[in-house]
Amino acid sequence: MSISRNIVATYRGPGAVIRRLLAMGPREDRALAYIMGACALFFVAQLPRLAREAHLTGQELNMLLGGSLMAWIFIAPLLFYGIAFLARIVGRVLGGKGTAYGARLALFWALLASSPLLLLHGLTAGFVGPGIELQGVGLIWFCIFMWFWIGGSIAMERTP
């Protein structure tokens, strides 16, 4: 199934998608592609907000873009690998049967699958600015992301 179809299917049931991805076998290149794609989309989501900030404050847009690019493309994937490792430790303590690859896949897929809502969040930050609208979209994104991650993690930990 294509990535876009899997993203749509994740909104219906994240556990089924994670089980299907795990059934394809452990491929670290696939997991790395998911997190790099998610981080690239997160960077793109920041562009409207950064343009607004540069316009309102008079800061140099290229400097803001460079800092955001460095953070999302080079630093964030490393942090997400660490978070996945901690999630696997929690799963093991709670008696899960999953693997470290499964924990990475569940987190990385949750980030990638929830990225359309983060793109909406970026547009809201750029066009509307700070306010209840931005907080509402951010809360919706966070709840959907946690649903995807927790649902995927539970499915992964129950899969031997």
C-alpha positions in Angstrom: 0.0 0.0 0.0 1.3 3.5 -0.7 2.3 5.9 2.0 -0.7 8.2 1.3 -3.1 5.3 1.6 -1.5 4.1 4.8 -1.8 7.6 6.2 -5.5 7.7 5.5 -5.8 4.1 6.9 -4.1 5.3 10.1 -6.9 7.7 10.8 -9.3 4.7 10.8 -7.0 2.4 12.9 -3.4 3.0 13.7 -2.8 -0.5 15.1 -3.7 -2.3 11.8 -1.3 -0.1 9.8 1.6 -0.7 12.2 0.9 -4.5 12.1 0.9 -4.3 8.3 4.2 -2.4 8.3 5.8 -4.8 10.7 4.7 -7.7 8.6 6.8 -6.4 5.8 9.9 -7.2 7.9 12.4 -5.1 9.8 13.9 -2.6 7.4 15.7 0.3 9.1 15.9 2.2 5.8 12.1 2.4 5.8 12.0 3.7 9.3 14.7 6.2 8.5 12.8 7.4 5.4 9.6 7.8 7.5 11.3 10.0 10.2 13.2 12.0 7.6 10.0 12.6 5.6 8.2 13.6 8.8 10.9 16.0 9.8 11.1 17.5 6.3 7.3 18.1 6.5 7.7 19.6 10.0 10.3 22.0 8.5 7.9 23.0 5.7 5.2 23.5 8.3 7.4 26.1 10.0 7.8 28.2 6.9 4.6 30.4 7.2 5.3 31.1 10.9 8.9 32.0 10.2 8.0 34.3 7.4 5.4 36.0 9.6 8.0 36.4 12.4 10.6 37.8 10.1 8.1 40.3 8.7 6.8 41.5 12.1 10.2 41.6 13.9 12.5 42.6 11.0 14.7 39.6 11.5 16.5 38.0 8.5 14.3 35.2 7.1 17.3 33.2 5.9 18.7 33.0 9.4 15.4 31.8 10.8 15.1 29.2 8.0 18.7 28.0 8.5 18.2 27.4 12.2 14.9 25.6 11.6 16.4 23.5 8.9 19.3 22.5 11.1 16.9 21.6 14.0 14.4 19.6 12.0 16.6 17.8 9.6 19.7 17.1 11.6 18.9 17.2 15.3 15.2 16.2 15.6 15.7 12.7 14.0 18.4 11.9 16.6 16.0 13.0 19.4 13.2 10.9 18.0 15.5 7.8 18.0 16.2 8.5 21.7 12.5 8.9 22.4 11.7 5.6 20.6 14.4 3.9 22.7 12.8 5.2 25.9 9.4 4.1 24.7 10.8 0.6 24.1 12.1 0.5 27.6 8.7 1.4 29.0 7.1 -1.3 26.8 9.5 -3.9 28.1 8.9 -2.9 31.7 5.1 -3.2 31.1 5.6 -6.7 29.7 5.4 -6.0 26.0 6.7 -8.4 23.4 7.8 -5.9 20.8 11.2 -4.9 19.4 13.2 -1.8 19.3 12.6 -1.6 15.5 8.8 -1.8 16.2 9.1 1.1 18.8 10.9 3.2 16.2 8.4 2.4 13.5 5.4 3.2 15.8 6.8 6.6 16.7 8.1 7.5 13.3 4.9 6.5 11.5 2.8 8.4 14.1 4.8 11.5 13.3 4.6 11.0 9.5 0.8 10.2 9.6 0.0 13.2 11.7 2.0 15.6 9.6 -1.0 16.9 7.5 -2.4 18.3 10.7 0.9 19.9 11.6 0.9 21.5 8.1 -2.4 23.0 9.0 -0.9 24.2 12.3 1.9 25.9 10.4 -0.6 27.7 8.1 -2.6 28.8 11.1 0.5 30.1 12.8 1.5 32.0 9.6 -1.8 33.5 8.6 -3.7 33.9 11.9 -0.8 34.1 14.4 -0.9 33.4 18.1 -4.4 32.8 19.6 -7.0 30.3 20.4 -7.2 29.1 16.8 -3.5 28.1 16.8 -3.8 26.5 20.2 -6.9 24.5 19.1 -5.2 23.2 16.0 -2.1 22.4 18.0 -4.2 20.5 20.5 -6.0 18.5 17.8 -2.6 17.6 16.2 -1.2 16.5 19.6 -4.2 14.3 20.4 -4.2 12.7 17.0 -0.4 12.1 17.2 -0.7 10.5 20.6 -3.6 8.3 19.4 -1.5 7.1 16.5 1.6 6.6 18.7 -0.1 4.8 21.5 -2.3 2.8 19.3 0.7 1.8 17.1 2.8 1.0 20.2 0.1 -1.2 21.7 -0.3 -3.1 18.5 3.5 -3.4 18.2 4.0 -4.7 21.7 1.3 -7.3 21.3 2.8 -8.6 18.0 5.4 -11.3 18.8 
